[in-house]
Each structure stands twice: as structure tokens, then as C-alpha cells.
Amino acid sequence: MSSGSRVRSDGPSPPLAKRWPYLAMLLISLVGEGVAIKLAFIHYDVHHDAATQSFCALSDAVNCDTVALSPYSVFMGVPVAVWGMLGYAFLGLAAVWARSSRKRLAPTVVLAALTGASVLTSVALATISVLLIESLCILCMTTYLLNAILAVLVVTVWPKRRESVVRAAVSELGRVWRRRMVPTLLCAGIPVTLMLFFPRYWEQTPSIAGETSTNAANDTGDGNQPESMAVGVTKDGHHWIGARDPQVVVEEFSDYQCPFCKRAHFRLRALVSEQPDSIRLIHRHLPLDDHCNPLISGTFHPRACYYAALSVCAGKQDRFWEANDYLYEHGRDATPVTPEVLEAELGVSRDKLQDCLDQRAWGGMRLDLEEAVRLQLSATPTFRVDGQVYVGQVPPEVLAAPAKAGRGAGSG
């Protein structure tokens, strides 16, 4: 028999009809890789620039940025999007392996395992988005669809044989392990390396604790703050921090459960720390919560009004800025912030906090809501500088040249 007609001992090449699903899996993996890369860039961008708004930030209910800012966007110290990049890379490699191999059982089983894990992850992430984050990401939903298509394709190539598929697959995988031990170990080491060395850029919140000052020029005369930065209360009762004689005044309309507010606030606080003799920051409450905000219909930030009230009541114990910072940091935690928590963390009296809440002594924040209605503010954070309104963040040039910006409105 000539070499051209000789049948190899490991069987003839499967017909072309059996190869197309693997090619389709490769193409879908490449599309998934591109989507995951885009999600990784969004995750990085929203944690570095308060003004960033991705193309898929369509509404409160459909917003990739909100999902990226949630604590659920990171798993085991690595962004979920990066895990997605790794998963689609492995799926693509397995598809190439299966399409080029004459014995496809092992790579098909690997594809099935990876696809099964991807589908289960999709179900888990979709559930978290709906029930906990209360916002959906269209790019994430795209990956869920891709994973479902991959699962269908795996079913089409799953071997139809009576003998044990698992036993045969384990035997074949054993042979692969013995022949390609080093590459397999390198692939297995990639997730461990990511968990150990991936930079935690989302944790880089500017440190501002302890920057308020007992020697502050307080408009109402109440002091008793930690060392270093002036604080006060305006004539109409709004807390401020920064310059006693400011060149520029920034009014911040904000919500303690808004992730964008948290980023913008801490960045602005860091800037105030750098220019404590030039910039004054005034906090104004704009909770996106129908418990106190007539502009909101339905449940959006269900504890925002309560947290605003807590901060006002903490201010009556001269701890407004400490409570303010704590609430920004923990406002989206699953466990609610309570008077007991603030007593333990900040040393305020929980009984006085509760009395203040019971007496609705925090009703003064209605002035902020009335002002928001007058200005037709519909988003947080929103800032006002010298009568000019800015949504998302104050342009850097406004704060970089306070002498040109002049004194802002609301300095009290």
C-alpha cells in the first residue's frame, strides 16, 4: 500500500462537517476576548477619572460604569473582566487544539469544562447585577450570550459513544500531560500569578482622614475636629472644609450611595488638601432616594436619605466630615451604617444620633433638595462654582486657577 493511501493507526481525519463548530468556537472566543478587553478598560477608566462615562452608561438600570464600580466587579483580587480575558483566551486555544487534533476527545472535554464554567459564571453575575447592583451592563450581557452560544456548539460536538467518555478523556488528558507538562503548568500558573501580583488600582482612594482642624475658622463657632484643615458651617447651615478666605468655592451636591459621588468627592478632597488656602468645599445633600427626594420615583438608593440624615446629626456632635468620609467609603456596603456603627468607628454618641434622627433635626437638608429642584439637578455628583453648574466633576482648569475663577456662590 502506498504511503498516500495508508490509514494511520490513530484513525482517519474526521470529516470537515465536524470541524466547523470548533472554528465557530474560536471566532466566538475572539469576539469574547475583545468584549472582555473593553470591559477591562472601562473598569480601569471609571476608577481613575470621575468624569469618565462609557458608551454603555445608558441609564440607571443599564449602566456598565455602575457595574464596574461595584465591589462585585473584582473577584479574588482581580477584575472580573480580566478573568474573562483569560477565560476566552483558554477557550480559543482549546478550540484551536481541538480543530487541529485528530483525537479530539481531550480538547472537547476541556472546551466543555471551560464553557460550563463560563455559563455558570454568567448566571451568577447576571443574578448579582439584578439583585445586588440593580444595574445591567450591556457588554456583560453580550458575554452571557456568547457563552450560551458556546454551550450549544459544545453540545453539537460532544461525542456520541457508549463507552465512558470521562474515562477515555482522562486517559487522553494523561497522555497530553506527560507530553506537554511544562506548557500546562505555565497555563495553570497564570491565574495564581494574577491573584498575587495584579495591581489593586481600584483601592487607591486618596487618604484624607484626619485633615480637619480644631483651629478652624468656623462660621458658627463649633470646632473640635482633628488637626490640619479648617472646617466650618455657612450661615445657612452647610458644612464646609478648606480655605477660611477662599478664592474659589465649590458646592458639592452629592449622594452617599452613589459610586461616582464617592470617586469625585475623594479626588476633590485631595485637591482641597493640596490647596487649603485657596479652595473651599461645601457639602450639599442630593440623595437619590424617594424617601426624602421628591424628584425620585421608585427605589434607587434606598439608604441615601437615611445616610444624609446621619451625617447631619453627626455634624451636631462636630463630627460631620468624619461621618461624611465614612459614609462615602461604606455607603454601598451590604451591611447598613447605623448609629451604633458610627459610635464604634467615630466615637460619636449613638443615643444623641438616634435622638436627632427621631426629632428630624436633620430636616435642614430640605434646603438642599429645594435648591436642587430650583437648579433642575437630575444627576449626582453635581458641582456649582461661581454660579456655574458642572455634572460629574469640576473641570481641572477651574480649580487650577482659583484666582481667575473668583469666589464661588454659596460661601455663606
VOGU-3710 file (C-alpha; in Angstrom, 3 decimals, decimal comma):
1> mssgsrvrsd> 0,000/0,000/0,000  1,393/3,381/-0,948  2,090/5,980/1,698  -0,615/8,215/0,205  -3,328/5,611/0,802  -2,089/4,280/4,136  -4,508/4,734/7,076  -2,825/5,957/10,249  -3,125/3,852/13,347  -4,926/6,624/15,258
11> gpspplakrw> -7,790/6,719/12,738  -8,718/8,787/9,715  -9,227/12,545/9,863  -12,778/13,429/10,818  -14,906/14,906/8,054  -14,961/18,653/7,548  -18,528/18,822/8,867  -17,169/18,002/12,323  -14,594/20,765/12,228  -16,768/23,855/11,673
21> pylamllisl> -18,107/24,027/15,263  -14,552/24,376/16,546  -13,865/27,182/14,094  -17,077/28,866/15,254  -15,957/28,479/18,877  -12,631/30,082/18,018  -14,335/33,061/16,371  -16,738/33,498/19,306  -13,817/33,302/21,733  -12,071/36,076/19,810
31> vgegvaikla> -15,202/38,241/19,973  -15,499/37,499/23,697  -11,841/38,429/24,166  -12,476/41,798/22,545  -15,526/42,464/24,724  -13,625/41,452/27,869  -10,743/43,780/26,949  -13,190/46,655/26,512  -14,752/45,872/29,898  -11,291/45,837/31,492
41> fihydvhhda> -10,563/49,295/30,068  -13,905/50,585/31,357  -13,130/49,181/34,805  -9,769/50,937/34,836  -11,112/54,218/33,472  -14,013/54,609/35,890  -11,664/54,079/38,837  -9,258/56,769/37,615  -11,409/59,558/36,213  -14,590/60,748/37,898
51> atqsfcalsd> -15,756/62,296/34,627  -15,469/59,054/32,653  -18,707/57,883/31,089  -18,595/54,865/28,822  -20,772/54,474/25,733  -22,821/51,817/27,549  -23,769/54,053/30,504  -27,281/54,380/29,119  -29,398/54,790/32,247  -29,577/53,909/35,922
61> avncdtvals> -30,881/50,456/35,035  -28,441/49,800/32,161  -25,030/51,144/33,045  -21,660/49,436/32,579  -19,961/52,094/34,719  -22,166/51,356/37,729  -21,420/47,644/37,411  -17,681/48,329/37,048  -17,703/50,482/40,190  -19,447/47,862/42,291
71> pysvfmgvpv> -17,417/45,666/44,667  -18,642/42,656/42,674  -16,546/43,727/39,673  -13,478/42,237/41,377  -13,060/38,554/42,265  -10,128/37,156/44,227  -8,150/40,362/43,788  -8,557/40,542/40,001  -11,212/42,399/37,947  -13,859/40,055/36,593
81> avwgmlgyaf> -13,178/41,465/33,121  -9,558/40,286/33,335  -10,742/36,819/34,359  -12,950/36,981/31,270  -9,962/37,820/29,095  -8,101/34,820/30,462  -11,108/32,523/30,073  -11,714/33,453/26,443  -8,006/33,043/25,694  -8,116/29,492/27,090
91> lglaavwars> -11,330/28,762/25,172  -9,730/29,959/21,930  -6,628/27,852/22,495  -8,756/24,806/23,264  -10,764/25,370/20,067  -7,550/25,562/18,023  -6,266/22,430/19,742  -9,493/20,558/19,003  -9,700/21,646/15,370  -6,106/20,678/14,608
101> srkrlaptvv> -6,122/17,408/16,514  -7,114/14,032/15,099  -8,072/12,874/18,558  -10,500/15,498/19,706  -11,884/13,945/22,845  -9,488/15,625/25,280  -9,789/19,152/23,857  -13,554/18,737/23,543  -13,819/17,832/27,218  -11,631/20,831/28,090
111> laaltgasvl> -13,885/23,042/25,965  -16,948/21,626/27,707  -15,461/22,279/31,160  -14,456/25,846/30,301  -17,800/26,569/28,652  -19,726/25,107/31,588  -17,768/27,306/33,982  -18,446/30,328/31,760  -22,198/29,667/31,684  -22,368/29,234/35,465
121> tsvalatisv> -20,385/32,445/35,896  -22,795/34,242/33,562  -25,773/33,115/35,639  -24,074/34,222/38,866  -23,045/37,626/37,509  -26,478/38,278/35,979  -28,119/37,466/39,314  -25,759/39,808/41,167  -26,400/42,599/38,660  -30,170/42,322/39,002
131> llieslcilc> -30,498/41,717/42,735  -27,497/43,473/44,302  -26,117/46,082/41,903  -29,563/46,816/40,414  -27,976/47,743/37,114  -27,125/45,780/33,988  -24,117/46,047/31,700  -24,839/45,504/28,012  -21,263/44,368/27,367  -21,540/41,853/30,182
141> mttyllnail> -24,840/40,644/28,731  -23,068/40,242/25,389  -20,614/37,831/27,010  -23,535/35,921/28,558  -24,972/35,429/25,073  -21,600/34,370/23,675  -21,207/31,820/26,476  -24,646/30,392/25,742  -23,769/30,004/22,039  -20,520/28,268/23,008
151> avlvvtvwpk> -22,514/25,840/25,144  -24,761/24,993/22,179  -21,724/24,399/19,961  -20,135/22,125/22,559  -23,302/20,024/22,561  -23,041/19,625/18,778  -19,524/18,177/19,025  -19,973/16,114/22,166  -19,029/12,512/21,304  -21,931/10,114/20,802
161> rresvvraav> -20,398/6,927/22,112  -21,497/4,285/24,544  -18,240/3,746/26,387  -17,261/6,101/29,185  -16,405/9,475/27,728  -14,921/10,658/31,007  -12,649/7,624/31,341  -11,402/7,991/27,775  -10,935/11,740/28,220  -8,943/11,265/31,433
171> selgrvwrrr> -6,711/8,744/29,683  -6,118/11,084/26,763  -5,539/14,079/29,051  -2,988/11,985/30,921  -1,064/11,467/27,718  -1,243/15,191/26,964  0,043/15,956/30,467  3,030/13,674/30,050  3,904/15,122/26,660  3,271/18,813/27,416
181> mvptllcagi> 3,824/19,126/31,144  5,693/22,449/31,089  3,167/24,391/28,927  0,301/23,003/31,029  1,972/24,137/34,267  2,603/27,563/32,779  -1,079/27,929/31,870  -2,127/26,817/35,347  0,270/29,344/36,884  -1,285/32,334/35,128
191> pvtlmlffpr> -4,336/32,632/37,469  -2,133/32,308/40,545  0,208/34,990/39,228  -2,737/37,336/38,586  -4,090/36,875/42,105  -0,693/37,546/43,650  0,568/40,447/41,565  -2,329/42,205/39,817  -2,259/45,918/40,835  -5,167/46,912/43,105
201> yweqtpsiag> -5,791/50,247/41,367  -9,458/50,302/42,457  -8,334/50,518/46,098  -6,295/53,691/45,568  -8,641/56,117/47,291  -6,897/59,337/48,389  -6,254/59,291/52,120  -7,991/62,225/53,764  -8,601/61,033/57,298  -7,508/63,431/59,991
211> etstnaandt> -7,227/66,504/57,818  -9,852/68,659/59,539  -8,778/71,101/62,191  -9,641/72,290/65,676  -8,306/75,753/64,899  -10,739/76,148/62,019  -12,374/79,457/61,312  -15,854/78,083/61,923  -18,657/80,381/60,829  -20,843/79,185/63,700
221> gdgnqpesma> -18,072/78,754/66,223  -18,328/74,986/66,686  -14,953/73,280/66,415  -13,450/70,113/67,896  -12,036/68,456/64,777  -8,712/66,629/64,200  -5,602/68,513/63,182  -4,733/70,320/59,984  -7,565/71,712/57,862  -10,133/74,416/58,540
231> vgvtkdghhw> -13,792/73,449/58,718  -16,929/75,415/59,333  -20,627/75,875/58,778  -22,076/78,523/56,500  -24,713/80,984/57,690  -27,411/78,834/56,116  -26,132/75,690/57,855  -23,974/73,934/55,261  -20,722/72,288/56,325  -17,523/73,372/54,594
241> igardpqvvv> -13,878/72,364/54,616  -10,786/74,066/53,221  -9,904/77,732/52,932  -11,055/80,250/55,531  -10,781/83,024/52,948  -11,280/81,091/49,698  -10,530/82,205/46,192  -12,874/79,554/44,816  -15,829/77,860/46,499  -17,144/74,514/45,270
251> eefsdyqcpf> -20,620/73,365/46,250  -20,961/69,604/46,014  -24,460/68,141/45,531  -23,945/64,506/46,328  -25,297/61,119/47,457  -23,529/58,742/49,855  -24,678/55,662/47,904  -23,550/56,952/44,521  -20,269/55,332/43,414  -19,467/58,250/41,098
261> ckrahfrlra> -20,001/60,649/44,009  -17,506/58,713/46,106  -14,799/58,938/43,446  -15,420/62,603/42,693  -15,586/63,531/46,365  -12,317/61,934/47,402  -10,499/63,383/44,408  -11,840/66,825/45,217  -10,946/66,422/48,876  -7,403/65,532/47,878
271> lvseqpdsir> -7,248/68,695/45,780  -8,572/70,788/48,667  -5,821/69,278/50,832  -3,264/70,442/48,263  -4,705/73,992/48,158  -6,121/74,534/51,662  -5,725/78,312/51,450  -7,439/78,680/48,077  -10,340/76,214/47,759  -13,352/75,718/49,994
281> lihrhlpldd> -15,655/72,721/49,575  -19,274/72,943/50,728  -21,329/69,778/51,020  -24,954/69,822/49,823  -27,204/66,778/50,084  -28,874/65,362/46,985  -29,844/61,772/47,915  -31,343/59,861/45,000  -33,897/58,278/47,290  -37,666/58,672/47,175
291> hcnplisgtf> -37,847/58,628/50,988  -36,952/62,322/51,031  -36,321/63,439/47,446  -39,479/64,390/45,521  -37,540/64,213/42,245  -37,066/60,448/42,604  -39,738/57,863/41,912  -39,155/54,281/42,970  -36,312/52,674/44,891  -32,866/53,674/43,622
301> hpracyyaal> -30,534/54,392/46,547  -32,693/53,107/49,403  -30,468/54,322/52,268  -29,299/57,623/50,784  -31,772/59,810/52,714  -31,013/57,988/55,949  -27,266/58,375/55,458  -27,661/62,070/54,675  -29,599/62,383/57,922  -26,882/60,504/59,814
311> svcagkqdrf> -24,206/62,881/58,550  -26,241/65,948/59,540  -26,829/64,516/63,002  -23,143/63,636/63,353  -22,431/67,274/62,481  -24,357/68,290/65,591  -21,622/66,455/67,522  -18,909/68,214/65,483  -18,164/65,068/63,519  -19,713/65,890/60,165
321> weandylyeh> -16,624/65,400/57,994  -15,595/62,190/59,713  -19,117/60,813/59,200  -19,157/62,203/55,660  -15,965/60,361/54,726  -17,065/57,146/56,426  -20,419/57,160/54,665  -18,826/57,718/51,269  -16,479/54,816/51,929  -19,132/52,419/53,223
331> grdatpvtpe> -22,383/53,738/51,792  -22,687/50,879/49,318  -21,735/48,123/51,746  -24,254/45,311/52,124  -24,312/45,900/55,893  -26,038/49,217/56,700  -24,242/52,016/58,535  -26,111/52,673/61,801  -25,702/54,956/64,834  -24,055/52,004/66,576
341> vleaelgvsr> -21,517/51,686/63,779  -20,690/55,400/63,838  -20,291/55,293/67,613  -17,822/52,420/67,305  -15,920/53,925/64,365  -16,016/57,667/65,094  -16,673/57,960/68,808  -19,958/59,847/68,451  -22,857/59,174/70,809  -25,347/56,787/69,253
351> dklqdcldqr> -28,045/57,976/71,684  -27,620/61,579/70,521  -27,608/60,432/66,910  -30,816/58,497/67,433  -32,462/61,401/69,267  -31,535/63,694/66,382  -32,977/61,239/63,864  -36,159/60,781/65,917  -36,663/64,549/66,205  -35,961/65,007/62,485
361> awggmrldle> -33,429/67,647/63,443  -31,817/66,920/60,070  -34,741/68,453/58,208  -32,484/71,322/57,154  -31,276/69,215/54,233  -34,593/70,063/52,604  -32,938/73,355/51,694  -30,518/71,369/49,564  -33,337/69,492/47,853  -35,236/72,704/47,201
371> eavrlqlsat> -32,081/74,209/45,687  -31,607/71,106/43,549  -35,151/71,460/42,268  -34,584/75,133/41,522  -31,394/74,331/39,607  -33,075/71,349/37,900  -30,322/68,989/39,038  -31,009/65,434/37,959  -27,659/63,673/38,437  -25,022/63,181/41,088
381> ptfrvdgqvy> -22,449/64,340/41,669  -23,144/67,887/40,532  -20,971/70,858/41,447  -21,550/74,619/41,421  -18,648/77,040/41,160  -19,217/80,758/40,871  -22,773/80,150/39,726  -21,729/77,671/37,014  -23,054/74,088/37,287  -20,854/71,098/36,386
391> vgqvppevla> -22,021/67,483/36,281  -19,582/64,668/37,114  -16,611/66,761/38,174  -15,298/70,311/38,200  -13,068/70,948/35,159  -9,414/70,938/36,280  -8,762/74,365/34,805  -11,414/75,885/37,091  -9,635/74,638/40,196  -6,108/75,043/38,816
401> apakagrgag> -6,512/78,817/38,568  -8,612/79,874/41,579  -7,609/83,485/41,159  -9,358/83,559/37,779  -12,321/81,544/38,995  -13,045/84,091/41,695  -15,217/83,490/44,705  -17,917/80,872/44,204  -21,551/81,094/45,144  -22,693/79,826/48,494
411> sg> -19,645/80,763/50,565  -22,009/81,857/53,307
//
